[in-house]
Amino acid sequence: MFSAAKTLGRTNPSRRSRAFPSVVCSFAALVLLFAGLLACPPPPKPRQRARTTQPPPSYPYRGKTIRVDGRIHIFDRTKTRALGVLYRPAAGGLTRPVGIVGVDPRRGSIRWTKAVNLKLRDPKLPWSFELARNVTYLAAWVDGAKIRAFDIYGRDAWTCKLEGALGVSKIGEGFITARGSKIYFIERRSGKASAVADLGAPITAPLVALHEGEVMALTDDFLVGVNLDAPRGKQVIFRHRLSRPEGLVPTRPQVKGDMIVVGSKAKPLIIKTEVSRLDPVTLKPRWRKLIPGRVRSHSSLFVLGNKVRIINRVPGRPDRMFILDGKDGKLTGTIQTGVRRGCQYGTNHLFCVTKSAVIAYDKKTLREVWRRETLEDIRGNQHFPHGSTFFIAEGRKVVGVGSDGRVNFSYEIKSPPFRPSVNRVLGVVKSTLIITVVDWVRQRGMAQVWGIDLKTGKRRYILRWNMFTATPAYAEKAVALKGDRLLVADGVWIRAYNGATGVVMGGIPHRIRAPKTKIPAVKTMGGRAWLERVGTLAMLSSKGRILWRHKLAGGRVLAVGPTLMFIKAPGGEIRALDMKKGGRVRWRATFSPTLRPNIVEVPGGVILSHHELAVVLDPATGKKKSTWKPGGWHLTMMGKTPLLLRVLTFRPKDAGVVEAVRFDRESKKATRAWVTSVPRPATTPKPLPSAVAGLFPWFSLDADLVMYPTKGGRCLVALDLFDGKQRWKKCNIAWPAPPRAYGGKLYAATGQVVPGTPEEQQGLFAIDEGNGTSRRLFKIPLSSGQRFMLPQYGPLFRGEFFVLTQGPRLRQLFLAPPPRRRP
């Protein structure tokens, strides 16, 4: 046993002899590999030249040149990709961006192209797109106000389900956008959107994300700071009212450190509506009031008692209703509205009939109070508001809906074989509801007038006035309610009935000759009623008597005043009929044949107004007393005085305003640092060629400068960021887009070649930030065709600059590194 154990404890000599050669071979291989690595020179670093004894390269120097289809402008740069926006080729300029491309700068090739129509903040600025990159995800604001995301390798990631988004910005681990008054956070990987803040007012420009979860937003005239990371605290950290003169629109804020800069550009025109109440004798304004926007139409002007309501269209905003006091014209309130035309006012509500529903709005706030769905389109019927109840002509039924939206009256017509339909609710006389009934389905049977007792819900009377006369199939327009009398016409007679009881009060043959297929229509206006058939007019008394007749001769009645009736002939002649002297023509006047004016008669004169013209005529002779300038005239009566509206357009005083706001994070306060206005030139400057025409004004914040173009883009003004004072002004090169800062210099390409401008003033320039002195780095390459050098739109990445030249070629340039700062 001892010998066996001793043998087991020894090492096997044959096994050790077999392992020794393999260890030696492995050691020798490692020695040879190490020796080979020492013999090879070190590889050059990326974007650096190999070490040589030659002097260092002079900057700038050219890199790769890529031949591209279309026009590409670089806006962002990663370690492996340069991301660009693709534009369709256009003669002399840029068009709407139509795609995104990924460029490999190391190989000088385009790796992928993604077709997408980017939405622009300003249609006149082709580089005002909204793109935000968060690590490898690229979010784009596209047509339809949606947000789509891709990765930097060109693959689709997601499309956000949020509709109506306003821009997109990077923040934290995702993106943010705005819609209405709310701020939404969008997850980077999934695209899920969730509301994280509500500012209580519509956000008017894309958001700007800051550090520590802070966001800057514009809400009309206010700059609002929001902290999205506030745990259960107050999210709005400050509200700063901007100094914005009339007619200027603020643009997206730009931030540098604790300075926030907001630029405002002028609208082409300021559109306002002048409201004036005229004295009926002198026709001079008792008061005048200017309200923003353009009055939508004649039907958008409502006069109820001592209040004037006007629905105006304000560019870029929803329609708003302005409420004025009729005594002094003071503005008592404004309401955002989407109310349709053809609405009727009740005591406390505004009733509007749509294709599929009847909607009641509160008259003061225009908020929806109730809604009643309808089975068919009843917009062609005539409905009637009575107090707080709205009577609806709804097929076979007439329904009364109260202020709470509940039906408080309903009457259904049941009279076979006649298939009736209520088409007009004329009114209420002593608790009797008066309606007209026709057979719209069979297209036969005559129009009838029914009186319904509102207390019992039973029919009180029915008028079949045309039973024994040869009349056409439909005559529902041949009846009108004037006061408490029903005036009814057929082919021979004109009769007056008591509206409450249906008892005939009198009748007389109207003796108006016309084809038997035409029954005279009874019309009312200005408290007067008349009978009208093609070619003939007969004025009626309140008892249905014919006072006098007049030959229309193809004309139509425009208006009825206290003493005159106005008829316009097809050729444009306007006749004024004296109603107290048997309809005799008092005077004649001429007006445009194609325009139908509004006419009012007051002691001071007869006013004829249309969108293009307003004329005052003498009521006795018809001679012209005065002519007012065109401007979109709207005319109505407020009691016994005329109410006149006209649209005024004028240019803003300034071309723009730049305001700097300083934000103190410790105190959470924002204070105005400085404000400067961009004056409008006395004469319109000659703009640059079409390549850059229409791209102004813009403003840019880069380095410690605030820059904006003047004189149609031929000059650039640079202001100091901290005090707003002008540092320099440069006018010898063109400025199609904001310059880019890098290493104490500004770099700008001049765009399209301008004929007549010296060649040394065109190309790629380096501008000193301190004094504005410039040096040309590259000239625009010579070519037999169109010549240009267009810049990139994103910040510079390690001194790498891209320019687009004719060919088209995307050229890669390297700029000198910034000087090292001494410790």
Salt bridges, closest charged atoms under 4 A:
ASP76 OD2 - ARG133 NE 2.94
ASP104 OD2 - ARG81 NH1 3.87
ASP104 OD1 - ARG106 NE 3.52
ASP104 OD2 - ARG107 NE 3.83
ASP122 OD2 - LYS265 NZ 1.84
GLU130 OE2 - ARG121 NH1 2.57
GLU130 OE2 - ARG252 NH1 2.49
ASP143 OD1 - ARG96 NH2 2.68
ASP151 OD2 - ARG155 NE 2.65
ASP156 OD1 - LYS114 NZ 3.30
ASP156 OD1 - ARG148 NH2 3.43
GLU173 OE1 - ARG188 NH1 3.36
GLU214 OE1 - ARG665 NE 3.17
GLU214 OE2 - LYS668 NZ 3.56
ASP220 OD1 - ARG244 NH2 3.73
ASP220 OD1 - ARG317 NH2 2.74
ASP221 OD1 - ARG244 NH2 3.00
GLU246 OE2 - LYS272 NZ 2.18
GLU274 OE1 - ARG646 NE 2.77
ASP279 OD2 - ARG286 NH2 3.59
ASP319 OD2 - ARG296 NH1 3.21
GLU368 OE1 - ARG371 NH2 3.08
ASP377 OD2 - ARG379 NH2 2.76
GLU394 OE1 - ARG372 NH2 3.17
ASP404 OD2 - ARG406 NE 3.94
ASP453 OD2 - ARG460 NH2 2.43
ASP484 OD1 - ARG485 NE 3.97
ASP490 OD2 - ARG495 NH1 3.37
GLU532 OE2 - LYS523 NZ 3.47
GLU573 OE1 - ARG588 NH1 3.15
ASP578 OD2 - ARG586 NH2 2.87
GLU659 OE2 - HIS240 NE2 2.96
GLU659 OE2 - ARG672 NE 2.67
ASP704 OD2 - ARG727 NH2 3.14
ASP720 OD2 - ARG727 NH2 2.52
GLU759 OE2 - ARG787 NH1 3.06
ASP768 OD2 - LYS745 NZ 3.63
GLU800 OE2 - ARG47 NH2 3.79
GLU800 OE1 - ARG77 NE 2.58
